[in-house]
Amino acid sequence: MAAPLRTLSAGSGVGQPGFATTPSGEIGAGRILPDPHLARAFVASAVHAAAPHNASMNIRVPGRATPSQTLPSGRGLGKPGFAMSQPRLVAAGPPQAGVRFDRLTAGGETRFPRIFTSVWMMSMQSLPSVSVVIGVYNGAEMIGKCLESLLDQNYPSHLFDIIVVENGSTDDTVEVVRRYPVRLYQNPTRGLAAARNYGLKRSEAEIIATTDADCVAHPDWLCELVSPYADPEVGGVGGYIGAYAHDERSTVELFLEECAPLVNYISGDHEFLPHLLGANASYRRRLLLQIGGYNERLITAEDVDLSWRIQLETRTRLAYAEQAIIYHHHRTTEQGLGRLYQHYGFGEILLDTLYREYDGYPRDLNFQCWRILGQMAALPRYMLSALVRRLRLMRGRISPYEAEVPRLWLLIEWSNIRGKLRALKATRLMRSAEPILAMDRESLIHLLYGTTHG
């Protein structure tokens, strides 16, 4: 069933003119339309379609932040650099982690909860088959909860399976996974893109859904995630990504709950097309095969790249299922937080380099230079705010957590800047992504994640 990995022509990169095209169905590097200008009409229609779609959802737009929260204007990808002072789309009122709607039993007959019957206005025979693909590296501590939440889905068990692709772990991940009735594979090629492609090639389901080993799915996640596929024009669906709440959260976890780093579908100004993050995403398998799957040469931003390519190449659209909820275990340490935002910044510049030739693409070198200058100008304000809050803490006027917030913003902004500067250097000021794509995989993983494996 697996097809050979695709080969790129020299000097070409994803999203750039001259990218090598191969027959559909081959997996490994993905494909971009050979002429970026052909995408003009589709980009315009996709952006236009996003507004009414979100208007129909339960969306709240918070007002401006308080002065102590104000950040430099402009960021990208819904992750690094977004201004807290600008409105952002937030799904309102998701259920809390741990809350579930169990199947109800009456007269010895199992009934699915109301949320299931309301989202699927079709017969059980019309439900699509789904493979949930999880790439994991050293996830022994958390993958058990992830798998338990997936096995407890309110979805017909004969219509979905779980594929775990282990990526060279050095802990007990394999032993933990073997305790569960899932399909386990070990893939020697590092990186989430390679792991997800490995799972894709071993699935025969209609829909490929992805989440991460550090995530927990709401019991109705799959029910809600597949609902928009009743529309044949929908090629991919993503849902809400919230924070996993537990009693022993660190200061960093509390901070990430507040700043919401993982925003699906639309995450702010200066965006190109709607995007889906791999922690909560799904696509029609035939479309993934058509575009060549994930680009395995991308160690970061591979999920955003895939969601853009599937729209550009297949002319389908993405949908956002607000109640398809995944709870994510955020980073727990300051070191992990810094690395996270460093690779967000690196990925943002990489995507800008790959897609800059497309008509309507909103971010170029000039834009990024001004954005970085704005971020750098904010650093002294963070330092001053951290000092003021430390004094207020000493006087008992604020909590220890409130005193830490400006320092954590300083950390992620500086880490994000460092990631962008590294990527600007590697891409020769956004002239070509090929130097990054040609880097040794292990070296790039170590650079972005501080580990020798992905």
Residue pairs with C-beta under 8 A, 6 or more apart in sequence:
1 201
1 202
1 204
2 27
2 201
2 202
3 25
3 26
3 27
3 201
4 26
4 28
5 26
5 27
5 28
5 29
5 296
6 20
6 22
6 26
6 27
6 28
6 29
6 30
6 31
6 292
7 20
7 22
7 29
8 19
8 20
8 29
8 297
8 437
9 18
9 19
9 20
11 18
11 432
11 434
12 18
12 19
12 20
12 434
13 19
13 353
13 354
13 432
13 433
13 434
13 437
14 29
14 30
14 32
14 295
14 297
14 298
14 305
14 309
14 354
14 433
14 437
15 32
15 36
15 305
15 308
15 309
15 354
15 355
15 357
15 358
15 433
16 32
16 36
16 354
16 357
16 432
16 433
17 34
17 35
17 36
17 357
18 34
19 31
19 32
19 34
21 31
21 34
22 31
22 292
24 289
24 290
24 291
24 292
25 289
25 290
26 292
27 197
27 200
27 201
27 289
27 292
27 293
28 194
28 197
28 292
28 293
28 295
28 296
29 292
29 295
29 296
29 297
30 291
30 292
30 293
30 294
30 295
30 305
30 306
30 309
31 291
31 292
31 309
31 313
32 309
32 312
32 313
32 354
33 39
33 312
33 313
36 355
36 357
36 358
36 359
37 358
37 359
39 312
39 358
39 359
39 360
40 358
40 359
40 360
42 311
42 312
42 315
43 272
43 273
43 312
43 358
43 359
43 360
44 360
46 273
46 274
46 311
46 317
47 273
47 360
49 317
50 265
50 266
50 274
53 319
53 320
54 89
54 265
54 266
54 320
57 91
57 320
57 322
58 91
58 92
58 93
58 322
59 89
59 90
59 91
59 92
60 90
60 92
61 87
61 88
61 89
61 90
62 87
62 88
62 90
63 87
64 70
64 85
64 86
64 87
65 71
65 84
65 85
68 385
68 389
68 405
68 406
69 84
69 85
70 83
70 84
70 85
71 82
71 83
71 84
71 85
71 378
71 409
71 413
72 81
72 83
72 371
72 374
72 375
72 377
72 378
72 413
73 83
73 85
73 86
73 374
74 81
74 82
74 83
74 269
74 270
74 370
74 371
74 374
75 81
75 82
75 83
75 268
75 371
75 416
76 82
76 268
76 270
76 271
76 348
76 352
76 363
76 371
77 267
77 271
77 275
77 301
77 304
77 344
77 347
77 348
77 351
78 88
78 261
78 262
78 263
78 264
78 266
78 267
78 268
78 271
78 275
79 261
79 262
79 263
79 267
79 341
79 344
79 348
80 341
80 344
80 345
80 348
80 412
80 413
80 416
80 419
81 345
81 348
81 371
81 375
81 413
81 416
82 88
82 267
82 268
84 259
86 268
86 269
88 263
88 267
88 268
89 263
89 265
89 266
89 267
90 260
90 263
91 240
91 322
94 240
94 242
94 322
94 323
94 325
95 218
95 325
96 245
97 216
97 242
97 244
97 245
97 246
97 327
98 245
99 218
100 152
100 218
100 219
101 113
101 114
101 115
101 154
101 219
101 220
102 113
102 219
103 110
103 111
103 112
103 113
103 154
104 110
104 111
104 113
105 111
112 154
112 223
113 154
113 220
115 154
115 220
115 223
115 224
115 323
116 154
116 155
116 220
116 223
119 223
119 224
119 227
119 323
120 126
120 127
120 223
120 226
120 227
120 230
121 230
122 230
124 156
127 155
127 156
127 159
127 226
128 159
128 205
128 206
128 207
128 226
128 229
129 159
129 160
129 204
129 205
129 206
129 207
130 155
130 159
130 160
130 161
130 205
130 206
130 207
130 208
130 209
130 222
130 225
130 226
130 282
131 160
131 161
131 162
131 163
131 199
131 203
131 204
131 205
131 207
131 208
131 209
131 285
132 150
132 160
132 161
132 162
132 163
132 209
132 210
132 211
132 222
133 163
133 165
133 195
133 196
133 199
133 200
133 203
133 208
133 209
133 210
134 143
134 146
134 162
134 163
134 164
134 165
134 199
134 210
134 211
134 212
134 213
135 165
135 167
135 192
135 194
135 195
135 196
135 198
135 199
135 210
135 212
135 213
136 143
136 164
136 165
136 166
136 167
136 169
136 173
136 177
136 195
136 212
136 213
137 166
137 167
137 168
137 169
137 173
137 190
137 453
137 454
138 169
138 170
138 171
138 173
138 453
139 146
139 169
139 171
139 173
139 213
139 214
140 169
140 171
140 172
140 173
140 175
140 176
141 171
142 213
142 214
142 329
143 164
143 173
143 176
143 177
143 213
143 214
144 176
144 179
144 180
145 216
146 211
146 212
146 213
146 214
146 215
146 216
146 217
147 162
147 164
147 177
147 180
147 182
148 180
149 216
149 217
149 218
149 219
149 221
150 162
150 211
150 217
151 162
151 180
151 181
151 182
152 219
153 160
153 217
153 219
153 220
153 221
153 222
153 223
154 219
154 220
154 222
154 223
155 222
155 223
155 226
160 205
160 222
161 182
161 183
161 203
161 205
162 180
162 182
162 183
163 182
163 183
163 185
163 199
163 202
163 203
164 177
164 182
164 183
164 184
164 185
165 185
165 186
165 187
165 195
165 196
165 198
165 199
166 173
166 174
166 177
166 184
166 185
166 186
166 187
167 187
167 190
167 191
167 192
167 194
167 195
167 453
167 454
168 186
168 188
168 190
168 453
168 454
169 453
170 453
173 213
174 184
174 186
177 184
178 184
183 202
185 198
185 199
185 202
187 194
187 195
187 198
189 195
189 198
189 296
189 441
190 441
190 442
190 445
190 453
190 454
191 296
191 298
191 299
191 302
191 441
191 445
191 454
192 278
192 294
192 302
192 303
192 454
193 293
193 294
193 295
193 296
193 297
193 298
193 299
193 302
194 294
194 296
196 210
196 278
196 293
196 294
197 293
197 294
197 296
199 208
200 208
200 285
200 288
200 289
200 293
200 294
201 293
203 285
205 285
206 284
206 285
206 286
207 226
207 229
207 282
207 283
207 284
207 285
208 282
208 283
208 284
208 285
208 288
209 222
209 225
209 281
209 282
210 278
210 279
210 280
210 281
210 282
210 303
211 217
211 278
211 279
211 280
211 326
212 278
212 279
212 328
214 328
214 329
215 244
215 279
215 280
215 326
215 327
215 328
215 329
216 244
216 326
216 327
216 329
217 325
217 326
217 327
218 323
218 324
218 325
218 326
218 327
220 323
220 324
220 325
221 239
221 280
221 324
221 325
221 326
222 324
224 239
224 321
224 323
224 324
224 325
225 237
225 238
225 239
225 280
225 282
225 321
225 324
226 237
226 282
227 237
227 321
227 324
228 234
228 237
228 319
228 321
229 237
229 284
231 319
233 316
233 317
234 316
234 317
234 318
234 319
235 283
235 284
235 287
235 310
235 311
235 314
235 316
235 317
235 318
236 276
236 281
236 282
236 283
236 284
236 287
236 307
236 310
236 316
236 318
236 319
237 276
237 281
237 282
237 283
237 318
237 319
237 320
237 321
237 324
238 264
238 265
238 276
238 277
238 280
238 281
238 282
238 307
238 318
238 319
238 320
238 321
238 324
239 264
239 280
239 320
239 321
239 322
239 323
239 324
239 325
239 326
240 264
240 280
240 322
240 323
240 324
240 325
240 326
241 262
241 263
241 264
241 277
241 279
241 280
241 326
241 327
241 328
242 325
242 326
242 327
242 328
243 253
243 256
243 257
243 260
243 327
243 328
243 330
244 327
244 328
244 329
244 330
245 257
245 327
249 257
250 332
250 333
251 400
251 401
251 404
251 408
252 330
252 331
252 332
252 333
252 334
252 336
252 337
252 408
253 330
253 331
253 332
254 401
255 337
255 401
255 404
255 405
255 408
256 330
256 331
256 337
257 330
258 405
261 330
261 340
261 341
261 344
262 277
262 279
262 328
263 277
264 275
264 276
264 277
264 280
264 281
264 320
265 274
265 275
265 276
265 318
265 320
266 274
266 275
266 320
267 275
270 362
270 363
270 367
271 362
272 308
272 355
272 358
272 360
272 361
272 362
272 363
273 307
273 308
273 311
273 312
273 318
274 307
274 311
274 317
274 318
274 320
275 303
275 304
275 307
275 308
275 318
276 282
276 303
276 304
276 306
276 307
276 318
277 303
277 304
278 302
278 303
279 326
279 328
280 324
280 325
280 326
281 303
281 307
283 306
283 310
284 316
287 310
287 314
287 316
288 306
288 310
290 313
290 314
291 306
291 309
291 310
291 313
291 314
293 306
294 302
294 303
294 305
294 306
295 302
295 305
295 306
296 302
297 437
298 305
298 350
298 437
299 441
299 444
299 445
299 448
299 454
300 343
300 344
300 346
300 347
300 350
300 448
301 347
301 348
301 350
301 351
304 347
304 351
305 351
305 354
307 318
308 355
310 316
310 318
311 317
311 318
312 358
331 337
331 340
334 408
334 411
335 450
337 408
337 411
337 412
337 415
338 411
338 412
338 414
338 415
339 415
339 448
339 449
339 450
340 412
340 415
341 411
341 412
341 413
341 415
341 416
341 419
342 415
342 416
342 418
342 419
342 422
342 448
343 419
343 448
343 449
344 416
344 419
345 415
345 416
345 417
345 418
345 419
345 420
345 423
346 419
346 420
346 422
346 423
346 448
347 419
347 423
348 363
348 419
348 420
348 423
349 368
349 419
349 420
349 423
349 424
349 427
349 430
350 423
350 427
350 433
350 436
352 361
352 363
352 364
352 368
352 430
353 423
353 427
353 430
353 431
353 432
353 433
354 433
355 361
356 363
356 364
356 430
364 430
365 429
365 430
368 420
368 424
368 430
372 417
372 420
372 421
375 413
375 416
375 417
376 417
378 413
379 410
379 413
379 414
382 406
382 407
382 409
382 410
382 413
383 406
383 410
385 406
386 403
386 406
386 407
386 410
389 398
389 402
389 403
389 405
389 406
390 403
392 398
392 403
393 399
393 400
393 402
393 403
419 448
422 447
423 436
424 430
426 435
426 436
426 439
427 433
427 435
427 436
428 435
436 444
441 454
442 452
442 453
445 451
445 452
445 453
445 454
446 452
